[in-house]
Amino acid sequence: MRGRATAAARTADLDGVPIELTERAGEAPVFSHLRINVTDLDASVAWYERLGFTAKATARSAEAGDAVLSYASMVTDGDPSFSLELTQWEDPKPTGLASAPAYHRGLYRIALGVDDVNAAYETLAADGPLTAPEFVELPGTRLGGVTVLFLRDPDGVVVELVGRPRSHMRR
């Protein structure tokens, strides 16, 4: 996690999705990081940098038990306590694809709050083409109207940009 050795315990939820509990001071658990397995670390780092993430720690061909992997720990200025841990497995090689249908088990999408989803789209589109961008208006949510932009990262993971002011996201 972000280049530090930390005591951890691993378990799984009822669907078999791995959960890692890491040691930290304090009483209540907090969301620390999300690990996303990628097929091309450089392409994924570049893609998440377009969303405002910065690589804080990286390793190339690191040994993890019997496996060899490369990784990048990505954070944002908005919440440096949370990171995306992008991992490219080199040995053994990865297999399969990210889950595309929403009804499959496991990670389907991640949501990131932005102040203005249309402005975020314009900035991203100016940096190059986006894979299958889709705007969805959600007028009947309990927080009022919401605009959401769905994107796909280089491996097909759905990334949702939620157009809500940050003050609403912290409630």
C-alpha positions as CSV (number, residue, x, y, z in Angstrom):
1,M,0.0,0.0,0.0
2,R,1.6,3.2,-1.2
3,G,5.1,1.8,-0.9
4,R,4.9,0.9,2.8
5,A,5.0,-2.5,4.5
6,T,1.8,-2.8,6.6
7,A,0.4,-5.6,8.7
8,A,-2.6,-7.1,6.8
9,A,-5.1,-9.9,7.0
10,R,-6.9,-11.2,4.0
11,T,-10.4,-12.7,3.8
12,A,-13.2,-12.8,1.3
13,D,-16.8,-11.6,1.2
14,L,-19.7,-14.0,0.6
15,D,-19.2,-13.9,-3.2
16,G,-15.5,-14.7,-2.8
17,V,-14.3,-11.1,-3.5
18,P,-11.0,-10.7,-1.6
19,I,-10.9,-8.2,1.2
20,E,-7.7,-7.0,2.8
21,L,-7.7,-5.5,6.2
22,T,-4.6,-3.3,7.0
23,E,-3.5,-2.1,10.3
24,R,-3.9,1.6,11.2
25,A,-4.3,3.7,14.3
26,G,-7.9,4.5,15.2
27,E,-11.1,2.7,16.0
28,A,-13.4,2.8,12.9
29,P,-12.3,1.2,9.7
30,V,-11.8,3.5,6.7
31,F,-11.7,2.7,3.0
32,S,-8.0,2.6,2.2
33,H,-7.4,1.4,-1.4
34,L,-8.8,-0.5,-4.3
35,R,-6.6,-2.9,-6.2
36,I,-7.3,-3.2,-10.0
37,N,-5.5,-5.8,-12.0
38,V,-4.4,-4.4,-15.4
39,T,-2.9,-5.8,-18.5
40,D,-0.7,-2.8,-19.4
41,L,0.5,-0.8,-16.4
42,D,1.8,2.1,-18.4
43,A,-1.5,2.5,-20.3
44,S,-3.5,2.3,-17.1
45,V,-1.3,4.8,-15.2
46,A,-1.7,7.2,-18.1
47,W,-5.5,6.7,-18.2
48,Y,-6.0,7.3,-14.5
49,E,-3.6,10.3,-14.6
50,R,-6.1,11.8,-17.0
51,L,-8.7,11.6,-14.2
52,G,-6.4,13.4,-11.7
53,F,-4.6,10.5,-10.1
54,T,-0.8,10.7,-9.5
55,A,1.6,7.8,-9.0
56,K,3.0,8.0,-5.5
57,A,4.8,4.6,-5.5
58,T,5.8,2.2,-8.3
59,A,7.7,-1.0,-8.6
60,R,8.8,-2.9,-11.6
61,S,9.1,-6.7,-11.5
62,A,8.7,-7.0,-7.8
63,E,8.5,-10.4,-6.2
64,A,5.4,-11.3,-4.2
65,G,5.8,-14.8,-3.0
66,D,6.0,-17.0,-6.1
67,A,4.6,-14.3,-8.3
68,V,6.3,-11.4,-10.1
69,L,4.3,-8.2,-10.6
70,S,4.6,-4.5,-11.3
71,Y,2.4,-1.9,-9.6
72,A,1.6,1.7,-9.3
73,S,-0.1,3.3,-6.3
74,M,-2.2,6.2,-7.5
75,V,-3.7,9.0,-5.3
76,T,-5.5,12.3,-5.8
77,D,-5.1,15.6,-4.1
78,G,-8.8,15.4,-3.1
79,D,-8.2,12.4,-0.8
80,P,-4.6,11.2,-0.4
81,S,-5.7,8.7,2.2
82,F,-7.3,6.6,-0.6
83,S,-5.4,5.0,-3.4
84,L,-5.9,2.9,-6.5
85,E,-3.4,0.1,-6.5
86,L,-2.8,-0.8,-10.2
87,T,-1.2,-4.2,-10.5
88,Q,0.2,-5.9,-13.7
89,W,0.9,-9.6,-13.1
90,E,4.0,-10.7,-15.1
91,D,4.4,-14.2,-13.8
92,P,1.9,-15.8,-13.7
93,K,0.4,-14.0,-16.7
94,P,-3.1,-12.6,-16.2
95,T,-6.1,-14.4,-17.9
96,G,-9.6,-13.3,-18.7
97,L,-11.3,-9.9,-19.0
98,A,-12.9,-7.4,-16.6
99,S,-16.5,-8.2,-16.0
100,A,-18.7,-6.3,-18.5
101,P,-22.3,-7.1,-17.5
102,A,-23.5,-5.4,-14.3
103,Y,-25.1,-8.6,-13.1
104,H,-21.8,-10.5,-12.7
105,R,-20.2,-10.8,-9.3
106,G,-17.2,-8.8,-8.3
107,L,-16.1,-5.3,-9.0
108,Y,-18.4,-3.8,-11.7
109,R,-17.6,-0.1,-11.4
110,I,-16.0,2.6,-9.3
111,A,-17.5,6.1,-8.8
112,L,-15.5,9.3,-8.4
113,G,-17.1,12.6,-7.5
114,V,-16.5,15.7,-9.6
115,D,-17.8,19.2,-9.2
116,D,-19.0,19.5,-12.8
117,V,-19.3,16.3,-14.9
118,N,-19.6,18.2,-18.2
119,A,-16.4,20.2,-17.5
120,A,-14.7,17.0,-16.5
121,Y,-15.8,15.4,-19.8
122,E,-14.6,18.4,-21.9
123,T,-11.1,18.2,-20.2
124,L,-10.8,14.5,-20.7
125,A,-12.0,14.6,-24.3
126,A,-9.5,17.4,-25.1
127,D,-6.7,15.0,-24.0
128,G,-7.8,12.3,-26.5
129,P,-10.6,9.9,-27.3
130,L,-12.6,8.2,-24.6
131,T,-13.9,4.6,-24.8
132,A,-17.7,4.6,-25.0
133,P,-18.5,7.7,-22.9
134,E,-22.2,7.6,-21.7
135,F,-24.0,10.4,-19.9
136,V,-26.9,9.4,-17.7
137,E,-29.3,11.9,-15.9
138,L,-30.7,10.7,-12.6
139,P,-33.3,13.3,-11.6
140,G,-35.0,11.2,-8.9
141,T,-32.1,10.4,-6.5
142,R,-32.4,11.2,-2.8
143,L,-29.8,13.9,-3.1
144,G,-31.6,15.7,-6.0
145,G,-30.6,15.6,-9.7
146,V,-27.3,13.9,-10.6
147,T,-25.5,13.7,-13.9
148,V,-23.2,10.7,-14.3
149,L,-20.6,10.0,-17.0
150,F,-19.7,6.3,-17.5
151,L,-16.3,5.6,-19.0
152,R,-14.2,2.4,-19.4
153,D,-10.5,2.2,-18.5
154,P,-8.1,0.4,-20.8
155,D,-9.1,-3.0,-19.4
156,G,-12.9,-2.3,-19.6
157,V,-13.5,-1.5,-15.9
158,V,-16.4,1.0,-15.7
159,V,-15.4,4.3,-14.0
160,E,-18.3,6.5,-13.1
161,L,-17.9,10.3,-12.8
162,V,-20.7,11.6,-10.6
163,G,-21.5,15.3,-11.1
164,R,-22.1,16.4,-7.5
165,P,-20.4,19.2,-5.6
166,R,-17.8,17.9,-3.1
167,S,-19.9,19.3,-0.3
168,H,-22.6,16.9,-1.2
169,M,-20.2,13.9,-1.4
170,R,-19.0,14.2,2.2
171,R,-22.5,14.0,3.7
